[in-house]
Amino acid sequence: MKVITTPNILTEVNSLANQLKEPERRECLNIFAELISQITEEYIDSKLVKQHPEFSRFGLTDCGIMILAKDKYLVLTEDLKLHLYLKAYGVDTINFNNLRSL
């Protein structure tokens, strides 16, 4: 399985990890560093992303996902608003919250 991410997604994960207290923050960032070496990072120009019609609703990271994933990737998210929009937009998506019970 190939995992794709964007610099914007990685930045958001990094910011969330930095909100943790020690020693969990350090442990999380160590795991994060390992995962980064195992994934493929794709860049999408922010000047293109800002032109998405839903930019003011979803912002840079989510609109980048919408553009990048369209007709190309399955998106795994726990963001219900994003999940529902992706489905309506024609992007294959799975809401991670639906997998928790499995």
TORDOKOL-630658 format. One record per residue (C-alpha): residue in three letters; x, y, z. Coordinates in nm, 2 decimals, m for minus. Example, Ala and Ser with C-alpha at 12.3 -4.5 7.8 and 13.67 -1.06 7.14 Angstrom:
BEGIN
<node><r>ALA</r><px>1.23</px><py>m0.45</py><pz>0.78</pz></node>
<node><r>SER</r><px>1.37</px><py>m0.11</py><pz>0.71</pz></node>
END
This chain:
BEGIN
<node><r>MET</r><px>0.00</px><py>0.00</py><pz>0.00</pz></node>
<node><r>LYS</r><px>0.13</px><py>0.34</py><pz>m0.09</pz></node>
<node><r>VAL</r><px>0.06</px><py>0.63</py><pz>0.15</pz></node>
<node><r>ILE</r><px>0.05</px><py>0.98</py><pz>0.00</pz></node>
<node><r>THR</r><px>0.06</px><py>1.30</py><pz>0.19</pz></node>
<node><r>THR</r><px>0.12</px><py>1.67</py><pz>0.13</pz></node>
<node><r>PRO</r><px>0.35</px><py>1.92</py><pz>0.31</pz></node>
<node><r>ASN</r><px>0.04</px><py>2.09</py><pz>0.44</pz></node>
<node><r>ILE</r><px>m0.08</px><py>1.77</py><pz>0.61</pz></node>
<node><r>LEU</r><px>0.26</px><py>1.70</py><pz>0.76</pz></node>
<node><r>THR</r><px>0.27</px><py>2.05</py><pz>0.90</pz></node>
<node><r>GLU</r><px>m0.07</px><py>2.00</py><pz>1.06</pz></node>
<node><r>VAL</r><px>0.04</px><py>1.67</py><pz>1.21</pz></node>
<node><r>ASN</r><px>0.36</px><py>1.83</py><pz>1.34</pz></node>
<node><r>SER</r><px>0.16</px><py>2.12</py><pz>1.50</pz></node>
<node><r>LEU</r><px>m0.08</px><py>1.88</py><pz>1.67</pz></node>
<node><r>ALA</r><px>0.21</px><py>1.66</py><pz>1.80</pz></node>
<node><r>ASN</r><px>0.38</px><py>1.97</py><pz>1.95</pz></node>
<node><r>GLN</r><px>0.07</px><py>2.04</py><pz>2.16</pz></node>
<node><r>LEU</r><px>0.14</px><py>1.72</py><pz>2.36</pz></node>
<node><r>LYS</r><px>0.32</px><py>1.72</py><pz>2.69</pz></node>
<node><r>GLU</r><px>0.66</px><py>1.55</py><pz>2.74</pz></node>
<node><r>PRO</r><px>0.75</px><py>1.27</py><pz>2.71</pz></node>
<node><r>GLU</r><px>0.45</px><py>1.19</py><pz>2.47</pz></node>
<node><r>ARG</r><px>0.55</px><py>1.48</py><pz>2.24</pz></node>
<node><r>ARG</r><px>0.90</px><py>1.35</py><pz>2.19</pz></node>
<node><r>GLU</r><px>0.78</px><py>0.99</py><pz>2.14</pz></node>
<node><r>CYS</r><px>0.51</px><py>1.11</py><pz>1.89</pz></node>
<node><r>LEU</r><px>0.77</px><py>1.31</py><pz>1.69</pz></node>
<node><r>ASN</r><px>1.01</px><py>1.01</py><pz>1.68</pz></node>
<node><r>ILE</r><px>0.73</px><py>0.79</py><pz>1.54</pz></node>
<node><r>PHE</r><px>0.63</px><py>1.07</py><pz>1.30</pz></node>
<node><r>ALA</r><px>0.99</px><py>1.09</py><pz>1.18</pz></node>
<node><r>GLU</r><px>0.99</px><py>0.72</py><pz>1.11</pz></node>
<node><r>LEU</r><px>0.66</px><py>0.74</py><pz>0.92</pz></node>
<node><r>ILE</r><px>0.78</px><py>1.03</py><pz>0.71</pz></node>
<node><r>SER</r><px>1.05</px><py>0.81</py><pz>0.56</pz></node>
<node><r>GLN</r><px>0.79</px><py>0.55</py><pz>0.46</pz></node>
<node><r>ILE</r><px>0.54</px><py>0.78</py><pz>0.27</pz></node>
<node><r>THR</r><px>0.53</px><py>0.96</py><pz>m0.06</pz></node>
<node><r>GLU</r><px>0.49</px><py>1.34</py><pz>m0.04</pz></node>
<node><r>GLU</r><px>0.33</px><py>1.52</py><pz>m0.32</pz></node>
<node><r>TYR</r><px>0.34</px><py>1.90</py><pz>m0.35</pz></node>
<node><r>ILE</r><px>0.05</px><py>2.10</py><pz>m0.48</pz></node>
<node><r>ASP</r><px>0.10</px><py>2.47</py><pz>m0.54</pz></node>
<node><r>SER</r><px>m0.09</px><py>2.69</py><pz>m0.29</pz></node>
<node><r>LYS</r><px>m0.17</px><py>2.94</py><pz>m0.57</pz></node>
<node><r>LEU</r><px>m0.36</px><py>2.66</py><pz>m0.74</pz></node>
<node><r>VAL</r><px>m0.53</px><py>2.54</py><pz>m0.42</pz></node>
<node><r>LYS</r><px>m0.66</px><py>2.89</py><pz>m0.33</pz></node>
<node><r>GLN</r><px>m0.86</px><py>2.89</py><pz>m0.66</pz></node>
<node><r>HIS</r><px>m1.07</px><py>2.59</py><pz>m0.54</pz></node>
<node><r>PRO</r><px>m1.43</px><py>2.71</py><pz>m0.51</pz></node>
<node><r>GLU</r><px>m1.45</px><py>2.58</py><pz>m0.15</pz></node>
<node><r>PHE</r><px>m1.13</px><py>2.74</py><pz>m0.03</pz></node>
<node><r>SER</r><px>m1.30</px><py>2.98</py><pz>0.21</pz></node>
<node><r>ARG</r><px>m1.49</px><py>2.69</py><pz>0.36</pz></node>
<node><r>PHE</r><px>m1.22</px><py>2.42</py><pz>0.39</pz></node>
<node><r>GLY</r><px>m0.89</px><py>2.60</py><pz>0.37</pz></node>
<node><r>LEU</r><px>m0.55</px><py>2.52</py><pz>0.22</pz></node>
<node><r>THR</r><px>m0.49</px><py>2.16</py><pz>0.35</pz></node>
<node><r>ASP</r><px>m0.83</px><py>2.02</py><pz>0.28</pz></node>
<node><r>CYS</r><px>m0.87</px><py>2.18</py><pz>m0.06</pz></node>
<node><r>GLY</r><px>m0.52</px><py>2.05</py><pz>m0.15</pz></node>
<node><r>ILE</r><px>m0.65</px><py>1.70</py><pz>m0.06</pz></node>
<node><r>MET</r><px>m0.96</px><py>1.75</py><pz>m0.28</pz></node>
<node><r>ILE</r><px>m0.75</px><py>1.85</py><pz>m0.58</pz></node>
<node><r>LEU</r><px>m0.48</px><py>1.59</py><pz>m0.54</pz></node>
<node><r>ALA</r><px>m0.71</px><py>1.30</py><pz>m0.46</pz></node>
<node><r>LYS</r><px>m0.97</px><py>1.36</py><pz>m0.73</pz></node>
<node><r>ASP</r><px>m0.98</px><py>1.05</py><pz>m0.96</pz></node>
<node><r>LYS</r><px>m0.65</px><py>0.93</py><pz>m0.82</pz></node>
<node><r>TYR</r><px>m0.65</px><py>0.84</py><pz>m0.44</pz></node>
<node><r>LEU</r><px>m0.86</px><py>0.71</py><pz>m0.16</pz></node>
<node><r>VAL</r><px>m0.87</px><py>0.95</py><pz>0.13</pz></node>
<node><r>LEU</r><px>m0.88</px><py>0.84</py><pz>0.49</pz></node>
<node><r>THR</r><px>m1.01</px><py>1.11</py><pz>0.72</pz></node>
<node><r>GLU</r><px>m1.19</px><py>1.15</py><pz>1.05</pz></node>
<node><r>ASP</r><px>m1.32</px><py>1.50</py><pz>0.95</pz></node>
<node><r>LEU</r><px>m1.69</px><py>1.43</py><pz>0.88</pz></node>
<node><r>LYS</r><px>m1.74</px><py>1.76</py><pz>0.70</pz></node>
<node><r>LEU</r><px>m1.44</px><py>1.69</py><pz>0.47</pz></node>
<node><r>HIS</r><px>m1.55</px><py>1.33</py><pz>0.42</pz></node>
<node><r>LEU</r><px>m1.91</px><py>1.42</py><pz>0.32</pz></node>
<node><r>TYR</r><px>m1.78</px><py>1.69</py><pz>0.08</pz></node>
<node><r>LEU</r><px>m1.53</px><py>1.45</py><pz>m0.08</pz></node>
<node><r>LYS</r><px>m1.80</px><py>1.20</py><pz>m0.14</pz></node>
<node><r>ALA</r><px>m2.02</px><py>1.46</py><pz>m0.31</pz></node>
<node><r>TYR</r><px>m1.72</px><py>1.59</py><pz>m0.50</pz></node>
<node><r>GLY</r><px>m1.66</px><py>1.24</py><pz>m0.64</pz></node>
<node><r>VAL</r><px>m1.35</px><py>1.15</py><pz>m0.44</pz></node>
<node><r>ASP</r><px>m1.32</px><py>0.80</py><pz>m0.29</pz></node>
<node><r>THR</r><px>m1.31</px><py>0.85</py><pz>0.09</pz></node>
<node><r>ILE</r><px>m1.34</px><py>0.65</py><pz>0.41</pz></node>
<node><r>ASN</r><px>m1.43</px><py>0.81</py><pz>0.74</pz></node>
<node><r>PHE</r><px>m1.18</px><py>0.68</py><pz>0.99</pz></node>
<node><r>ASN</r><px>m1.44</px><py>0.69</py><pz>1.27</pz></node>
<node><r>ASN</r><px>m1.63</px><py>0.42</py><pz>1.09</pz></node>
<node><r>LEU</r><px>m1.32</px><py>0.19</py><pz>1.12</pz></node>
<node><r>ARG</r><px>m1.27</px><py>0.24</py><pz>1.50</pz></node>
<node><r>SER</r><px>m1.53</px><py>m0.03</py><pz>1.59</pz></node>
<node><r>LEU</r><px>m1.35</px><py>m0.28</py><pz>1.37</pz></node>
END
